[in-house]
Amino acid sequence: MVKFSLAAALLMLFIATGCFDPEKIIITNGLENKNIEHIYVSRGSEDEWGINSLPEWNPLLPGESHEVTITPDTYDVQVVDEDGNTYTIWDREVREDDLLWEVIPTDVD
């Protein structure tokens, strides 16, 4: 009975702290006439980018969106267009709401 009570208490703690609520980073290509070839997402505390979340054979066309499921934390997000231009968001906190980013030409680094 004690093990059951402890397990139930831990489950309630995880639910209360949001550990079961993944969030999303949703990126929309607003670059008019350029494809997005790479999307990198990493925690703000990391020194290197994660893997490309887009398959190389499936670029994000203008007007299309791509979702990356994450756990709540602070993130850096970088996209690379077909010409190699980068667009970056640094240290964005994603906690209770999804991060929605329409990448537009003026966002270029």
N, C-alpha and C positions, 0 to 999 in steps of 0.2 A: 504494500500500500504506500509506503514511503517513497519507493522508486517511482510509482505512478504519479504521486503528487509532485515530485521533483520534475519529472518529465513534463507534466501539464504546466507547471510554473515556467519552465524554460520555453515551452511553446508559446505561452502567452507573452513572455518577454520578447521573443523574436517577432511576433505579430505586432506588438505595441511599438517596437522600434523600426518597423518597416522592412525587416530583413527579407520578407517574402514578396515585396513590392518592387519588381524591377522597373526601371525607367527606360526611356528611349531618347536617343539623339536622332532627330529626323532632319535630314539634309535634302533641300530641294535645289535643283540646278536652275538658277535664274540667270545664267550666263549668255542668254540670247542665242548665240550660234556656236557655242563650244561645248564639247562633251567633258564631263568630269571623269578622269581615268582612275584616280586613286582617292580613297578616303581613309585617313589614319585617325585613330582615337586612342589616347593614352591618359592615364591618370595624371593629374597635375604634378604629382610627386615623382613621376618617372623621368628619366633623362633621355629616353629614346622613344620613338614612335612605335606603336604596335603594328600588327600586320595590316595590309591593305584589306579593307572590308568589302571591296568590290572585286568580283572576279575580273581578271584582265580582259577576258573576251566579252564582258558585259558592261560597257561604260554607262554612266548615268547621262542620258540625253537631256537636252533643254526641256524644262517643264516636268521632268520625272523626279520622284523622291526616293530616298533610301533610308531605312531605319536600322539603327544599331542598338541592341538591347544592352543595358548597362545596370550596374548596381549604383545606388546613390553615392555620390562622391564629387570631387572636383576634377574636371577633365580639360584637356587640350584637344582641339580638333583641327585637322588640316586636310584640305582637299587640294588636288593637283589637276589642272585642266589638261587638255590634249596638247597644249603648247609648252607644258612644263611650268606654268605660272602657279604659284601657291597662294592659298587663302587660308588664314589661320585665326582661330579663336583660342585665347590663352586663359587658363585658370577659371573656367566657367563652372560654377557650382550647380549641380543637378541633384536636387533632393526630392521634392514632392511633385514637381511638374516636369514634363518632357522638355528637352531643349529643341526648339524649332529654329532652323537656320536656312534661310533662302540665300544662297551664295549669289551675289551680284557682282558685276564688273568692278565697282568701286571698292570692293572688299579685298582686292589684290594686295599682297604683301609688298 
